[in-house]
Amino acid sequence: MLCTAGSESPTTLPKETQRVVGDARDTLDKHIDVRVSRAEHEAVRRRAHSLGITPSAWFRAVLRDALDSRRDEVRSITAQASQPRQSPLVAEAVGQLRRVGVNLNQALRRGSAVDGDLLLEVKASVDSLRRELGDTTR
């Protein structure tokens, strides 16, 4: 947790304002004000945008890396950003297919399917389509 100089002990925020930070749950309730030039501000904004994160998230990653040499958050964020992203429509289709697959698995385990061989064939087709759409979950 980050605290500004002279600040009191952290207050507890409602659960919805807490975020998972690093490996532990921290409440992001303290601010650090830093003055930068327009060029620096624009560079931070562009860099964060290119990584698909907010300027605050990018700054926190840089700050944590600087405070603890064992961390490597900036590299991790950069690696994640270099992976191609699904379009929202494809992501929604993958989610729907995943739910269909879960339902098929449940029906197969319960034995409530009329034709087990047909169910297995449909399940294999759904899994194949999910992989083609880029779903990496199992």
N, C-alpha and C positions, 0 to 999 in steps of 0.2 A: 504494500500500500504506500502511496506517495503522500507526503504531508509537506505543507509549506512551513517555512520557519516560523516558530512562535504559535503554531496552530494547536488547538486543544486536541484531546483524544478524539478519535473518530466517532461519529455518531452512527447509529444503526439506521440504515435506510430500509424502506419497504422492499420485500423480496424482489419485486419486479424491476428495481433499479440496480440489482446486483448482477454482475456478469462474471463468467468464468474467465479467469486471467491466469495464464500459465498453467500450472498443475493444481492450483488451489483456488478456492472461491474467495475472491476479494471484492470488497465494495469500493467502487471507484467514486469516492465522494470528496476528494481533495483536488484542488486545481493548482497548477504552476503557471504563472504568467511569464512569458518570454517575449521580449521585443526582438523583432527581426525586420530586415529590410523588405521592401516590396518584392524584390527579386528572389530573396530567400523564401518568402511566404509562397510565392508562385511555384518555386521549385518543389517545396514540400507538398503543395497541393497536387501538382502534376505527378510527382512520384507516387503518392498515395493512390491517386486515381488510376495510374497505370497498373497498380497492384490489386485494385479492386477493394481497397479498404479506405477508412476515413483518415484524414491527416492525424487525428488524435491517436488512432491505433498504430499508425506508422511511427509516430514520435515515441509512444510507449515502448514499442519493440526496440527502437534505436537506444532509448534510455536504459532499458533493462540489459541490453547487450553491453552497453558501456559500463554499467554498474557491476555486472557479473560476467567475467570472461568465459565462464562455462556455458552460458546461454548462446543460442544461435537463432534467435527469433527472426531477424531480418532475412537471413538466408532461407529459413523455412517458409516465410511469407513469399519470398521471391520464387522459390521452387513451386509453391502452390499456384502462383499467378501464371507461371509458364505453362501449366497444363491447360489444354483446351476446355472451354466451358460449354455446357449444353445450352441450347436455346430453352427458354421457359416452356415451350410447347413439348419439346422432347423430354424435358425433366418431368413434366406432368404425365406424359404417356408412360415413362418408366415407372413412376410412382403407382400409377393405376395397374400396370402389369405386375408390379411387385405384390400389390394387394391381391390380385387374381391368383398369383402363385401361392401366396400364403393360404388362401381359401382352398385351393386345390390340394395342398399338402394336408390341411386339416381334414378334408373329406377323405383323402386316401388313408390317413391314419385311423380315422373313425370306422372305415370300412363301409361308409354310407353311400359310396359310389355304386351305381348300377353296373357299370362295366369298368373294372379295374384296369384292363389293358388300354381302353380308350382314354381313361383318365391319365394314365402315365404318358400316353402319346401327346395329349393336350398339354400336360405339364412340361414336357420336353420342348414343345413348340413355344410355349410362353417363355421358358428360360432362354431359349435360343434367341428369340426376339429381344428380350431384355439385354442380352449380351451385345447384339447388333446395335442397339440404341445407346450403348455405352454404360450400362448399369454394371457397377463393379461390386455391388453387395451380394452376399450369399444368403 
